[in-house]
Every structure is written in structure tokens, then in C-alpha cells.
Amino acid sequence: MIMNPESFMENKYQVVPQTATKKPAKAEVSDAEFRRRLKNISEWRKKRLAQLRPKDSR
């Protein structure tokens, strides 16, 4: 089947509607838990950067 180039271009730029998805509810996190998670992330980043940093930077 041979397609007409003009019809192909029209079909190429048609907008396809996306299905609407509902976002899950935000988890309730206490202030203390939030601070603890931030501290853990900070410690992990420091360790990871120390691993990635070359031993002799000269």
C-alpha cells in the first residue's frame, strides 16, 4: 500500500492524548525523620565523593 506523503505528514503531527494518572498521596514524614534522612544523604555523599576523588590530585 502506497501512502500519500501529505497524509503521512498530517498523521505524524497529530496529538495523541495521554492517559491521566493520579499522583500518589504524599507520605507524612515527621520533622525528625526528615532531618535524619538529610543527614544520611549528606554522609553518603561525603563518602562517595571521597571515593571518587583521586588519591594524588597533583
N, C-alpha and C positions, 0 to 999 in steps of 0.2 A: 504494500500500500504506500503510495507516494503522498506525503503531506505537503500542503501548500505552505511555503515559508512564512507568509503573512499570518496564517492561523497559528503556526508554531510560536511566533513571537508573541502573539496575544496570550497564548496559553502559558508561556514562560513567565510572564509577569503578573499572572493572576494571584490575588492574595488568598492564601489558604488560611481559614480561621483556625486559631489554636484552641484546644480544649482548655477551659478554665479549671485550674486546680486550686484547691483551698490550701492555704498555708496552715501548718500545724500550730496549735496554740503555743505561745512562748512558755518555756519551763520557768517556774518560780524558783529563783536562786537567792538565798539569803546573802546579805552583805558580807558576812564572814566567809561563806563558801566562795563567793566571787573573788574576794581578796586572796584566798588560799589558791585558787586556780591561777590567778595572775602571777603569784609568787612562783608556782610550779613552772609556768611557762617561761618566766624570766630566768629561773635556774637552768632549765633545759637549753635555752638559747645561749647562755653563757658557756655551758659545757660544749655545745655543738660548735660555737664559734672558736673555742679553744682547740677543738679537734681539727677544724678546717684551716686554722691559721698555720702558716709554715713555721717549722721549728727555728730556722735561721732566716730572718727576714732581710739580711744584708745583701 
